[in-house]
Amino acid sequence: MNVFKKSHAFFFLSLLFAFSSCYAQKNAIVAHRGAWKKNNLPENSIASLRHAIDLKLPGSEFDVWRTADDSLVINHDAHFNKLLIEQTNYADLIKFNLSNGEKLPTLYEYISEGIKKNKHTLLVCEIKPSEISKERGKETAIKTVETIKKLKANKKTCYISFDYDILKQIRAIDSKTSLQYLEGNKSPKEVKVDKINGVDYHYSVFKKHPDWIQEAKENKIILNAWTVNEAADMDWIIDQKFNYITTNEPELLKERLKAKK
């Protein structure tokens, strides 16, 4: 086997190992919009991401929008400082700072920080459905994946979305990356047909459809639940042995996991 073939074989084995590692996780904590709450940091800020990494959490989630001039930015809501992100240029958005003085981070800046001194934390990238058109949402997905690959962060990243077509678009351009669906209206068997690796639903969906938990495990579909903030709900999810638990309270979830050992 020549050097070129060896390098490609190693690359694909690494991706396979990355997916296997995602599935092998049990009750792994994902900080929702970073670890922000305890230290009163802005959600989706670089500071909240860095704190999640410093806590050595298994995952940290963030949200991606695309501006009117095609900049990819990190923010949860469709609006930033009362400006609709999809209809506003980036230069106009950064006239306003986050509460800690940071400017609204671009995806490039956010991922660049996320791969620094990070051996533990998966970057969980939520691509927001476009409020303009389905096609724009799919274009945003393509640009997001391209940026993450450019930064060589694809092995540290998985993708989630409420828009099923966004996930299918990502699968069309990347056969290996880990994808999780958020909406809660498809069974694990249904998502498996479309080569979606995981169901990442509000915990109440799993209480309504408890059979989906076993169905996911039997079909090797990743189980993730959001946004689990109360101790009683944490305990219930922990007992079900999910792969991931997404929370605004990572410190509390750490305590509950210790108590359940």
N, C-alpha and C positions, 0 to 999 in steps of 0.2 A: 504494500500500500504506500503510495507516494505521500509527500508532506501535505499536499493540497487535500487529498482524500482523507488523511488522518485528521486534519483540522476540522473538516466538515463533519466527520463522524463524531468527533468529540463535541462539536457544537450541538448536534441533534441529541446526543446522549445527555448533554447538560440540560436541554429543554425538557426531555422526558423525565429526568430526575427532578426538575423544578416542579412539574405538575404532580409527580408522585409525592413530593414533599408537601404540597398544598393539601392533597387528599389525606396524607398521613397525620396531619395536625389534628389534635383533639382539644376542644374548648380553648382555642388560641384567641387571645384578646386582640381586637381591632379597634383602635382609637378613632371614633367618628369625628371627622374633620380635624384630626390631630388630637393631641392631649392638651386641651385648652382650659377645661373648666376649673380645675383645682387652683391653677395659678392665674386665672382671669386673663388668659391670652386670647387674642382674636381667633375665631374659628377659621380654619383653612389658611392660616398664616404660616410663614416659614418657621416662626418661633414655635408654634404648636406642633409642627412636623418634627422639628429638632428635639422637642421635649419627648415626643413619642419614641424617637430613636434612642435618646439618652436613657429612657426607661427600659430599653431593650424589649419593647412590645413586639409581638409577632406580626402586627399589621397596623397601618395607619391609612385611613381613607381620606380622599379629597375629591373635589368636584371641578369639572372642566366646562367652560363656555368658550365660544368663539365670538370675538368682537366684530363690528361692522367692517373693520379693515384687516380681518383675518388673523388677529393675534389670539392665541390661546391663553386664557387666564383662569386663575383659581378663585372660585367663589361659589357659595351654595345657592343663593337666590338668583333669579333671573335679573334682578335689579341690583345695582351697586350705587349707593348714595342717591337713590331715586332715579338713576339712569338705567334704561334698559340696555344690558350689556350687548346683546346682539345687534342693536341699532346705534351703538356708540363707538367711536374710535378710541383706541387704547390711550392715546395722548390726553383725551378728555377725562378718561376714568382715573388716571393717576394724578389728576389735580387734587384728589382727595386721598388722604392716608387712612390706613387702618388705625385702630385705637392705640396701638403700641408704636405708631410712627412709621411702620413699614408701608411701602406702597403695595398696591394690588399686585401679587406675584404673577408672572407669566408661567406657563407650564415649563418652559425651558429652565427658568430660574429655580422653580420648585423641585423639579426632578434632579437638577444639578446638586442641590442641597441634599436631596433624599438619598443620593448614592455616596455621599461623603461619610466616611467612618461609620458605615452601616452594614453590619454583618447579620442582623437579626430581623429587621423590619421590612415586611412586604409592603409595597406601595399599591394601595387599592384605589384604582382610578375610576371614578364614576363620571361617565360622559352624559351630560344632561341632554334630554330631548330638546330639539330646537322648537321654539315657539313660532318660528317663521315657516318652516316646511320640514317634512320628513327627509327630503334629499339633503337639506342643509345639515341636519343631524348626522347623516351618514358621511357627509364630507368632513365634518368636524371629527368624526371617529377616525377616518383615514389620516387626517393631519396629526391627530394625537398620537396614533401608533407610529407614524413616521418620525415624529419628534422624539419619542421615547426610544426608538431603535437607534436614532442618530446619536443619542447619549449613551448607547449601549446599556440601557437600563431595562430592557425587555425581560430579562431573567429575574428581575426584582419587582416586576409589575404584574398585576392582574387587572382585568377590566370588568366593570359592573355597569348596568344601565336599566332604567325603567322601560326603555325603548327596545323591544325585541329585535327590530330591524337593524339597530345600531350594532348589536352583538353579532347578528348574522353577517353584517358587512365586515366586521373585524375578522370573523372566522374565514370569510372569503379571501382575505389577504394574508392571514396568518393561521396556519393549520394547527399550531402547537400551543399558543398562549391560552391562559386560563380565563374563562368567561363565566360570569355569574349574573343571573337574571333577578331583578328586584321587584317586579310588579306583584307577584303572588297569585297569578291567575293560570299558571300552568303546572302540571304535575312533573315530578322528576323524570318520569318516562317520556313525557312530551318534549322536555328540553333536550334530553339525550338524543332524540331523533335529529335535532338540528345541531348536534355536536357542541352544545352548551354544557360546560363542565359542572356548573353549580347553580343551586337555588339559594338566593340571599333574600329572604322574605321577612316582613315584620313578624315578630314572635307570635302574634295573635293568629296569623295564618296557619302556623304549625299546630296551635291549640285547636283550631277549627278542623284541620286536616291532619290529625296525628299519624294516620297511615302513610303520609308522605315522608315521614322521617325514616321509617323502615324501607320504604320504596327507594329512597335516595341511597341508603346504605347498600341495598342489594344491587343497585345499578351503578355504584361507585360515582355518585353525583355528590359534589361538595355541598355540605350543609352550613349555612351561615344565617344568623338571625340578627335583625336590627329592630329598633335601637333599644337595647336591653339595659335599663338604668336602675331598676328597683331590685333589691336583694332577693325578694321572693321569685321574681321572674328569672333572675340570674340562676338561682338554685334549680329551677325547673329545667332550664336549657342545659345546665351543666349535667344534670342527671340523664339527659337524652344523648349526651356525648356527641354534640355537634363538632364540626371541624373548626368553625370560627364563631365568635360572639362579638358583635359590633356594639359599642357602648360609648356614651358620653362620660362614663364613670370608670375609667380603666383601673384606678387605684382601688375602688370598692370591689370591682370584679376580681382583682388579684386577691383581695382578702377572702372573698367567697370561695375562690378556688382552693385556697389554703385550708379553709375551714372544712371543705368537703373531702379533703384527702384522708 
